[in-house]
Amino acid sequence: MAPSDDATMTHRPQAVVTQDRLERYLALRARTQHLVRDLSPEDQLAQSMPDASPTKWHLAHTTWFFETFLLTPHLEGYKPFDPRFGFLFNSYYEALGPRQPRPQRGLLTRPSQERVMAYRAHVDEAMTRLLLSDDQTFDDLLDLGIAHEEQHQELILMDILHLFAQSPLAPAYGRGPAPEPGRTPAAPAFIGYEGGLVEIGHDGQGFSFDNEGPRHQVFLAPFSLADRLVTNGEWLNFMADGGYERPEFWLSDGWAKVQAEGWQAPLYWEPSPDGWKVMDLRGLHPVDPAAPVSHLSYYEAEAYAAWAGARLPTEAEWEHAAAQLPVRGGFLARGVPAPSPAQGEASAPRQMFGDLWEWTRSAYGPYPGFAAAPGAVGEYNGKFMSGQMVLRGGACVTPPGHVRATYRNFFQPHQRWMFSGLRLARDGAAPAPRRSAFETDVLAGLSRRQKSVPPKYFYDAPGSRLFEDICELPEYYPTRTELALLAQVAPEVASHVPEGAALVEFGSGASLKTRQLLDHAPQIAVYTPIDISPSALDAAVESLSRDYQGLTVAPLVDDFTVALELPEAAQGRPAFGFFPGSTIGNLLPEEAVEFLVNARRLLGPGARFLVGADLVKAQSVLVAAYDDSQGVTAAFNLNLLTRMNRELAANFDLAAFAHRAVWNAPMSRIEMHLEALCDQTVQVAGRSFEFRAGETIHTENSHKFTSEGFARLAAQAGWRLEGQWASPEPAFGMFLLAS
């Protein structure tokens, strides 16, 4: 999304199955209408400033896009809903004729809201017919249209916030609780990069906008980036030091804007007798010093960086640092319409995606070799490559899946109504960054006599997908057996869930089993999935937020075995823990006890905890479940080596290792190993590790329990067994614990 309101052309078409593309389209349209479901007709009609547009116009314009670029040229016999709409809802397409001026969109009292919704329904019906056809020549335009409407989903929220901020009543958009002040974070750490000749830009695989390419090389001098965004508290210090009164920090045009418009604080901040307050989509509330400062112009970001003795990063520096980081969604995935305070320790840059668009010091211009696409759709980005600055990273109002490391957003330097913040940069590489938990655990594990890697690192995005495939295998009984048992006992379990409870799921993955509890326990008010994989959380949160509209979804990206604090939305509520999948069997007995102690502390006094655990059974059944005939579990296990190659600069040859699953009867557990098939030396994070033929990396334990043994384990951690259920063979157990 950029100030042009629009997207631009994808690099290469993607053939998709007709049903899949229809589902993508209909889900997109439903999400847009979900965003505006609580807005009044007056809200949807109003326009607060020339840069903004009425919500009703967004709804019609995105519909006009599909009608103009897909239906009219590709669906035989299609008749436009109303030929006059081409003038009313065209945005910037000079090739398509005249249009309503942007500053005057708020004057469009007609067509009515009802007629706009009829327009959407008319186009959706025609699009359904088109998307179910065998024609795939328009799939690139479909991808573009979907990305375009996702941009307008964000624009709707930007424009609604600006509109509501003009009202003395300070109305709330109505999504998410008002924030509680967070803990003041430590001073930012600076993470160093050696620079050199690097590649940036989209590689052409999958969808991108044309301004993201071509991919090309740039030279970077050594630099360092702050590990987190600048906070409100730090901005208050800038203001207290006369930041808005001292011209030495400001670019000339920025200082002129400060003087002309009387800027004293970020947009939407208001002084009060009790201190500064800020208007966001949750209404007017006190500024949280720990949260990232938002709604800044480029001029303000540049002035703060000068005041702090630093600078803004270039877009090439930002992309180089972000390229290996997971992409996480914003508000539409997390359920909170505001940026969140930084979480965890600074082993890598945090908040790179999904909190705020980050200003860079790079002017928006074409990459070497850039060429606008032919036709009207080529008008999107190229003609705006003047007088604007680049932002990176996505925001809390950006739809999940919409951003990537190469995404180039752009705005004029004085604009502030977008969700924009800043991250500091410095010249020269800072001291070497601290190791990530993954690197630390892998290096420690490979240094042991019995080499090992903790199983929690199975679940990057490819690993999570492979595990979902494992759950569908005929040999892998635990998931379907547990699901069947959970379906049978869910009504009884639901009777133990208190009113207004927070359901906290440990290691949530795709959150499929969660639905059994949500369907039978409508008294659950908040769902907090905890998972180490941001991509798995994003997908699950988007799905559950769509299907359970009265539910607040407050995810937590963390190692569920050591999580210390629940999200704000779940705090102060009676907690009901959920730990399905027999994941507890992956822990050593002493680790399982430690986890249960930590879970009891996290959930709080009086909590209940439902734990799924696989029960002891025949060895032949167990081994087959972890060494399937199709080799899916082997691919899941070997993906650990792929992840090390990608994230730790390792050079494992996957063909030189094999998956092994063995039953360890004395320990009552299945073990998974990766066995070296020959003598070899492997580099991991700059260190060398020797492997002899037959030597293994121990990757997972899956302990099997008896009812008596599980009760003893829980008691050691201070839990009392309150209920238990078991399925027929192959037996699986569910245990309800009380603190």
N, C-alpha and C positions, 0 to 999 in steps of 0.2 A: 504494500500500500504506500502510496506517495500522494503528494498534494494534487496530482492529476486525477485522483479518484480511481485510477484504472490500472490494470495489469498490462502485460505485454506478451509477446509471442513465445511459446515454448520452442525448445531446440528441436526435439524430435518427437514424432507421434508415438503413442503407446496403444497397442491393440489390447482391448479389454473385452472380456466376455460380456455379452449384452446385458444379462441380468445384473452383473456386478456394476456396470456403469450406470444402470438405472438406479440401483440402490445407492450408489454414491451421490447421484443427482438428487434423489428424493430426500436423502439424509441431510444434504446441504440445505435444501430449501426449508426443511422442517426446522433446522437449527436457526436459520434466519428468523423465521416466524416465532420461534420460541423466545428469541431475544426481545421481541417487541410485544409479547403477549400481555404484559401488565401496563403497557403505555396507553394513555387515553387518546382519543382522536385529536384532542388539542395538542398533546405532546407530539404526536406524529406529524402535525401540520406546521409547527413553529420552526423558525430559523433564527438562530441567535447572532449570526455574523456572516459576512460575505463568504468566508472560507468554509463554513458549515453548510449542511443541506438538511432539509426536513427528513425525518425518518420515512415518511410516506414516499418521498422522492427516491430514496435508496431502494425501497421495495419495488418500485416501478422500474427504475433504471436497470437494476440487475435482471429483471424480467425482460426488459427491452433488449438487453444484450443477447440473451438466448434466442429471442425471437428474430433479431436482426442477423446475427452471425451464424446461427445453426438452422433454425426452422425455415426461414424464407429461402435460403439457397439449397437446403438439403431435403426438406419434406415436401414431396410433390403434392400440389393442390392446397398448400397451407395459405390461409388468408389472415393477414394481420388483424389483431383484436380491434384496433382503432388506429387508422392511418395517422391521425393527429398526434398520437403518442410519440412518433419519431421526432417531432419538434420539441415536445415537452420533456422527454427523458433521454435524449442524446446528451452526452457530456462534453466531449472534446473532439469529436470526429468531424473535422472539416470536410472530409471527402463525402460524408453522408448528408451534408446540407446544414441549414441554419438550425438554431436551437434556442431554448429559453436561457437567458443569461444566468450564470451561476448565482450572482448576488440577489437575483429576483425569484429564485425558486420558492421562497417562502410566500410569494404572492399567489401561488397556485392553490386556491381553495377548491378548485375542481381539476381533475376528477375527484370524486369522494373517496373516502377510505374503502367503502364497500366496493366501488368500481375497481380500485387498484387491486383488491384481493380477488375480485372476479378475473382481472387480467392475469394475475399469477396463476389462478386455477386453470384458465384457458391455455396458457403456455405450458403449464405442467402436464396437462393432458396430452397436448401435441408432442411435447418432449418425450413422454412415455412411449408413444407410438414410434417416434424416431429412434429412441435408444434401444428398443426391442427389435429393430430391423437389423439386417446383416451388414449394413453399410458401416464401414470403419474409416471412411475417408475424412470424417470430421472429428476423430478422437482427439487430435491435438487441440482443436477449438473447444472441445468439451473440457479438457484439462484446464485450458485458459479460462473458460467461463466459470468453472468451479473455483479456481484461484481468485478470479475477479470478485465473485460474490463473497468469498472469505474476506477479502480486503474490505468490502463494504460492511461485513459484520463488525469489523473493528471500527470502521468509520461511524457506524450507527452509535456505538458506545461512546466514542469521542464526542460526537455531536450532541448526544443526549446529556452527557456530563456538562458540556459547555452551556447548554440550554438551561439545565437545572441550576447551574451555578449563578445564573443571572437573577434567579428568583429570591426575594427576601425570605421566602418560606423554606429555602434550602431542602427541597424534596429529595428523598433517597430513591435511587433506582430500584432498591429492594432486594439485592442479592448479597448475601453474606453479612455476618454480624459486624458491628462497629469494632475497630481494633482495640486491643489492650496494649499499653506501652510495652515494647519489647526490651530485652536486656541490651544495654549499650555495648556494641561490639568493640573488640580490640582494634587498635590502629591497623589500617590496611597493611598487609604484607605485599611486597613487590616480587613478582616471579619473573626470572630472567630468561631471555631467549637470545641465542647467539646470532640469529639472523642468517645472512648469506643469501644465496640465490634460491628462491622458493617459488612455488607455483600457487597462483590464486585463480579464482573464477570457477564456474561450473564446468564439470567434465563432460556434459552432454548426456549422461546416463539419467533418465527420468526427467521429470518436469523441471523447468526453470524459466525465469523471465529473460528476455533477450539481453537486458543490461547486465546480467550475471556472467556473460561470456564475451569473447572466447576465453578459455583458460590460457594463461600466459605466465611468463616468468617475471619476477620483480626482485630487485636486490634490497635486502633489509640490513641496515646497520644494527648492531646489538642494541636491544631495548628491553624494557621490563614493563609489566602491567600490574596494576593493583589487583589484588585477589578478589575484590568485591566492588560494588557500586558505592558512590559517595552517599552518605546518609543525611537524613533531615537534621540530626544533631550536629553534624559537621557543617551543614549549610547555615545553621543558626550561628555557629562560631564565625563564619564568613560575614554574615549580616552584622553581628555584634562588633566586628572589627571594621565596620564601615564599608563593606564590600560594594554596596550600591551607591556609595558617595565618593569613591576614590577612582578617578579616571585612569590612574596608572595601570589598572588591571584590565581595562576594556579596550577592545578594538574601536576605532573611531566611529564606525557606523553603529556599533553596539552602544557606545556612550551617548550618541545622539538619540537613540531609541529610549534609553533609560531616562534621559532628560525630557523627551517629548511626551512620554506616556507615564512618567512618574513611577517607574518600577521600584518597589521596595522589598519585594519578596517573590518567590515563585508564583506562577499563576495558581489561582484557587486558594491561596493562603489569605487569611483574614486575621487582623489583630483583635484581641479581646482582653477584658480585664484579667482573665486567667491565663494569658499567654496566647501564642499563635494557634489558630485552628485552620484546618484544611477541609475543603469540600472535595469528596470523591463520590463514587457511585453508591457508597453506603450512607451518604449524607454528610453533615458537618460535624467534625469531631476534633479533639486536640491532636496536634501534630505528634506523631510517634518518632522520637529521636532515633530509634534503631532502624526504621524503615528507610528504603532508598528515597532520596529526594526526586520528585517527579515534576513534569510539565515545565521543563526548562527550555529556553531558546538556546541556539548555538552560541549566541553572544554571552549568555550567562554561564554556560559550561566553560567556554574559553576563559572568561574572567576568573572563575573559581580556580581553574587549573593554574593560571598565572599567580593567583594569590597563594596557592598551596605549594608553589615552587616546582610545579610539574607541567605537564602538557596533556592534550588529548592524543589518543593513539591515531595512527593512520588506519584507513580501512584495511590495508594489506597486513599491517601488524595484527589488527584484531582478528582477521580471518585466519591468519597463520596460527594464532594462539587457540582459536576456537575449533579448528578443523578436526581435532581428535576428541572433542568433548561430546557427550551425549546431548541431544536436543530434547528439551522438555517444553511442554505446552504452557499456556498462560491461563487466564481466567476461565475460558471455556473448558479447560481440562481440570483446573484445580477447584473451581467453585468460589474463588475469592477475587473480587474485582479490584485488586490493588496489589502493588508489588510487595513481596515478603522480605523481612530481614534476612540477611545471609545466615545460612545454617552450616554447621560443621566447621572443620579446620581447613586451612588454606593449603592443601596439597596441590591444588590446581585452581585456576580462576573459577570463581563461583558466580552465579547469577548471569552467566553469559547469554542464556536464553530464557524467555518467558517471564521476565519481570518488567524491564523497561527497554525501549529502544535506546541505544547508546550512541551519543554523538561521536563522530570522528572528526579529525581535522582535514579530511579529504574533501575537496570539491567534487561535486557530482559531474562526471564526464564519461565519455566512451572509453572502453578498454581498447587496446590495439586490435584492429581488425573488426571492430564492431560495425554492423550494418543493420539498419532498421528493416523489419519485415515488409514485404510489399503489401499494398492495399491499406484499407482503413485501420486494421489492427496494428499496423506499423507506426501509427501516430502516437502510441502510448508513451514510450520512454525517451526515445531519441530527441524529440523536440523540447524536452524539459532539461536537457543537459547544459544548463547555464544558470548561474546565480543561486545554486542550491548546494547543500552539504549532505554528506552521506551519514546515515545512521545504520547500526547493525544490531542484530540479536533478537528482535521480537519483544513483545510486551505481555503484561498480564491480561490484556484484552485481545490478544492475537489468537485465532483459532488453532487448536493443536494440529500438528502436521503441516502447518503453513510455512514455517520458516526453516532455514537451513543455514549453514555457516557462510554460504556464498551470497545470501540474500542481501540486496542493496536497497534500503529504503532511503528516501530523500525528502527534505523539506527546506523551505527558505529559512535563512538564519534567524529571522525575528519571530518565527512561529512557535507557539507554546502549547496549543491545545491538544497535541498528541501526547502519548504516554512516553516521555523522553527523559532520560537521566544521563549520567556520565560516569566514566571510569577513568582514573588517572593513568598516565604513562610517563616514563622517564627514558632519557637516552642512556645507553649502556646497559649491559646485562647485569641484573641484580645477582646476589649470591644464588647458587644453585637451588632450585625449588626443593622443598621437602618431598620425600617420596609419597606417592599415593598409597593408600592402604593396600590396594591390589599389588603394587610393586613390592611393598614391604613384606606382605605375606608370601608372595611367590618366591622371592629371594630367600626368605627364611626357610620355607618349605623345601626348596630344592637343595638347600645346604645340609639337610638332615640325612642321617644314614638311610632311613626309609624316606625317600623323596615323597612329598605330598603337596597338594594345593587344596585349600578349603573349598568345599562344594558350593558355598554361597556365590562363587564367581562363575558358576555355570550360566547364570541368568543375565547375560547381556541380551540385546534384542534378538540376535539369531538363536541363542540358547533358549530363550523363552519360547520362541516359535517351535523349536525342535521338541521342547518338553510338551507343548500342546499336542504335537504329533504323536509323541510317546503315549500320551493318555488315550489315544484312539486305537492303539495296537491291541490285537486280540490277546496277546500274552500278558499285557500290563493290566492286571486286575485292580490295583489299589484305587484308581480314580473312579471307575464305574461302580465298584463295590461300595466305596465311601459315599458316592452320590446317591446310590439306591438306599443305603442305610440312612443318610441324612434326610432324604425325602420322606422316609417312613417315620423318623423320630422328630422332625422339625417342629410339628405342632406342640409336642411335649417340651422340647427344648425352649420354644418361644415363651412358654409359660414362666420360665425362669428369667426372662429379660425384663428389667424394670422399665417403667414409663419414662420417656425422654432420654433413653440410654444412648451412649456412644458405643457403637460396635467397632472394635479395634481388631483388625486382622493382621496377623504377623506373617510376613512373607507372602503377600497377597497374590502376586503374579497377575493372572488374567481375571481374578475375582469371580470365577464362574460359580464356585460353591456358595459364595456369599448370597447369591440370589435366593437360595432355599430359605435362609434365615430372614432376609428382607421380605420375602413373600408372606411369611407366617408371623412376622413380628412388626406390624406397622407402627408400634410404639417406639421403634428405633428412630432417633432424630438426626444422628450424625454418624457417618461411616468414615473411619480413618483406616485406609489401607497403608501398611508399612512395607516397603520393598526397596531393595538396593538398586533396582532397575528403573530409571525415570521413564524409559520408553514403555515398559509394561504398565507402569502407573498411569501414564497419559492415556493409553488405549482403554484401560479399565475404567478410569474416571469419566472419560467422555461417554462411554457406553452406559454406565450406571446413572450419570447425571441426566442423560436423555430418558432413560426408562423409569427412573424413580424421581419424579420432578419435585416432590415435597421433601426430598432427602438432601441434607447438607453433606457434601463430600469434601473431606479435608485430608488429603493424602500427606504422607510423610516419607520423603526419600531418606532412607537410613538403613543401617544394618539392624534388622529387627532383634538381634540377640542382645544388643547393647543400647537400644534407643532410650534416651533419658527423659524426654518430655513430649507430651502429646501436643498437636496443634491447638491453637487457641479455641477453635470451635468445639473441640472435644473436652476441653478442661472444665472441671466443675460439674460434670455430668456423671451419673452412675455408669460404670464401665462394664461391658461384656466382651471378653476376649475370645478370639476365634483363631485356631491354629490347625487347619485341616491338612490333609495330604501326608500324614506321618512324617513330616519334615523333622519332627523331634527325633526321629530315628537316625537322622544324619549326624547327630551330635554324639560325642562320647558321653558315657554316663555322668562324668563330673561336669562336662559342658552342659548337659541337659539340666542338671540341678541348678547350675549357675544361671542358665536362661530362665528357668521357672522362677527363680528368686527375682531376677530383673523384671520379668513380666508382672509379678505380683506388686513390685514397687511402682511400675509404670501405671498399672491399672488402678491401684489405690485400694483402700480398705473397702470391704464388702463386695468386691468384684466377683464375678463368675467368669470361668475360663473353660471353653469347650475345645478339647484337644482330640484330634484324630490320630490313631496309632495303629500300625499294621501288627497283626498277631502272628505268632509262630505257626508254621504250616510245613508241608512237605518240601524237601530240598528241591525236587525237580520243578515244582511250581515257582519257587522263588528264583532260581537261576534263569529260567525261561523269561521271567518278567523283566530281568535286567540284562538280557542278552538276546534280543528279539531276532527273529529270522530275517527281517527286512533290513537290519543294520541301522535303524533309526537311533537306538540308544548308543551305538558305537559312534555315530556322527555327533550326537550330543556330547559325548565324552571328549572326542577329538576336537570339538569346537573350543575347548579350553586352550589348546595349543594355538589355534587360529587367533584367539583373543590375545594371547601373549605376544604373538607375532605382530599384531596390529598395535597394541597399546604399550608394549614394553620393548619394542625393537628387537624381538627375538627372531630366531631363524630356524624354528622347528620344521623338519620335513615330515609332514603328516603321514606320508607313505612309509616312514621308518618307525612308526608306532602302531600298535594294535590295541583295541579295546578288550579288556578281560573282566569278567564277572565271576566271583567265586563265593561260596558259602563258607563262612568261618563259624563252625558249630560251637566251639567253646565260648565265643563272644556273642553268639546268637545274632549274627549279622551277615548280610550280603555286603561284599566289598567290591568296589569298582576301581580298576587300575588301568593305566596306560603303559603298555609294555614296549620297551625298546627292542626292535627286531635285529639290531646290529650294534656294534661298537660305534660311538659317535660323540662329537663335541658340539654343544649347542650354546649360542650366545643369547643371554637374556639381560636386558637393561645394562649392557656393557660388561657383564661378567660371564665367565665361561663355566660350563657344567659338563662333566664327563658322564656318559652313560655306557654301561656294558650291556651286551646282548642279554636279554632276559630281565634286566633291571626294570623296575616299575616306578611310576608316579602314582601314589595312592590318592584317588580323587574323591571318593565318597564311601561312607558307611551307611547302611540302612538297617538299623537295629530292629528286631522283631520282639514283641512283648507278650507277656501273659498279663491277665487282669491284675493278679496279685503283685507282679513285679512293677507294673506301672503305678499302682497305688503307693507302693513303698518309695518309688522315685519321687512322686509328687509330695509325699509327706516330708521328705528330706528338705524340700524347698518351702515348707510352711503351708502347703495347700491341703485341703481336705476333700476326699472323694465324695461327691454328693450324688452322682448318678453315673450309670454306664450302660452302654448298649453294644451289641455285637451282631454282625451279619452272619448268615450261613457261609459255609465254605465257598470260596477262599475267604477265611474269616478276617474281618476288619473291625476295629473297636473305636468307639467314641466315648470319651470320658469327660464328665462335667465336674470341674473343680471349683471349690469355694475358698476364699481367703479368710 
